[in-house]
Amino acid sequence: MELTTILFYLFALVTVGAAAVMVFSKNIVHSAFALMFSLIGVAALYVLLYADFLAAAQLLVYVGGILILILFGVMLTSQGLTVDYKSTTVNLLPAALLSITAAALLIFAFTTTKWIVSTPVDRDETVYDLGMLLMGDYILAFIVVGVLLLITIIGAILMSTRLITQTGKTD
């Protein structure tokens, strides 16, 4: 086996395993950290597919931004530690039957399909081409998205300051 094949299976196992931990964990902090490992595994799979820009965007936007925001929200609220969460399993039999049927169909499709094996092409730089497109043909769309994000941030700041002044709390 080649090194890339071993790395693919390793990162796929990490991604699927972390996703399973995220879904089945009863602790929200453990679920958030499992989500982080799952998203990092997806970024590693993007690197193996030579999609450098997608891997960097995955790490910056999802792992670096959204997930850290979730973790801070969970850790800074005191309600998560005092509230007793009770989860009940509902419709276990239909869900199990549907899952087993879907798994059987997927395994059947994977084993009976005649896969086309092709030789990989040489790796090209994707970031340079995307940068040239963003700063060339799509500069107007790039600027509009930047202005919309700036307006969103300013609106969030204004809404939070109004909320503080209305309630009289500064903490």
N, C-alpha and C positions, 0 to 999 in steps of 0.2 A: 504494500500500500504506500502511496505517496504521502508526503507530509501534509499537503493541502487537504487530502481526503481525511486524514486523521484529525486535523484541526477542524474541518467541517463537522465531523461527527461529534467532536468534543464541544464545540460551541452550540451545536444543535441540542445536545444533551443538557448543557447548562441552561439554554433558553427555555426549553420545555420543562425541565425540572424546576427552575425558578418560577415559571408560570404556574405550575401545579402547587408549589408551596404558597404562592400568592393567593390562589383561589381557595385552598383548603385551610389556610391559617386562620385562627380565631383572634389573633393579636394583630391590630391594624399596623403597628410599627413593623412587625415581622413581614407583613404583606407588602408594605411600602419598600422595605429593603429587598424583598424578593422581586418586586417590580423593577427595581434598579438593576439587579443582576440579569433579569430577562431582557431589559432594554439594551444593556451593554452587550449581551450575547447577540442581539439582532444587529447592533453596530459592527460587531466582529464578523458576522456573516456578510454584511455589506462590504467590508474590506476584502473578504475572500472573493467576492464577486467583482472586484475592481471598481466599485462605486464609492470612490473616496469622498466625494461631496456629500452623498447620502449618509455615509458613516459619520462624517463630521457634524452634519446637521442633526443626526440622531443623538449624538453625544451632547451637543450644545443645547438643542431645544428641549429634548425629552429628559435626558438624564440630568443635564446641568440646570435646566430651568423649571420645568413642570414638576419633576420629581422632588427637587429640593423645596419647591413651594409646598408640595403636599406634606413633606416631612416636617417643615417648619410649622405648618398649620396644625398637624397632629400633635407635635411636641409642645407648641405654645398654648394650646387650649387645655385647660385643666379638666374639662368635661370628659375627655376620653379616658381618663384614669379612674374617675369616680362612677361612671355609668356602667352598669352591669349589662353587657350585651348578651342576648339570648338568641341563638340561631336554631331554627327548627328545620328539619328536612321535610320538604313537601314534594309529593309526587315522585317518590324515589323509583318505583317500578317503571312508570312510563319513561322517565329520564334514562334509566339503565337500558331499557329495551331500545330506545332511540340511539343511544351512544353505541351500543353493540352493533346495531344495524349499520350505522354510519361507518364504524370501524371496519366491518366486514366488507362493505361496498368499496371503501378506499383500498383495502388490502387486495381485493379482487381486481380493481382497476390498475393498481401498481404492478401486480404480478402478470396480468394478461396483456398489458400494453407493450408494443414493440418500440422500445426507446431508440431514438436516433442518436448515435454517438458521433460527435464531431470533434475535430481538433480545435483547441482553443486558439484564438487570435492573439496577437501580441498586445500587450497592455499599453493603452494610450492614456495620456493625462486628460482627465475629465474636468478638473478644476479650472484649468486655464481656459478651456473652451467655454465653460459656463460663465466665467468671469468676463470674457470678451463679449458674450451675448448679453449679459446683464448690463454692462456698461456701454453697449453699442445699440443693438436693435431694440432691447427692452428697457431702456433707461427710464422712460416715462412711467412704465408700470412699477419699476423699482422705487422711484421717487414717490409715487402715489401711495404705495404700501408703507413706506417710511413715514410719510405725513400722517396716514391713518393710525399707525401705531403711536406716534407722538400725541395725536389728539386723544387716543384712548388712555394713555398714561396721564395726561393732564386732567381728563375727566375723572379718572379714578382718584387722583389726588384731591380734586375739588370735592368729590362726593365724600371722601373720608374726612376732610376738614369740616364740612358741614355737619356730618354726623357727630363729630367731637364737640362742636360748638352748641349743637342742639341738646345733647345729653349733659354737657357740662363736665364730662370726664376727660382727663388727659392721659390716662394710662392705656 
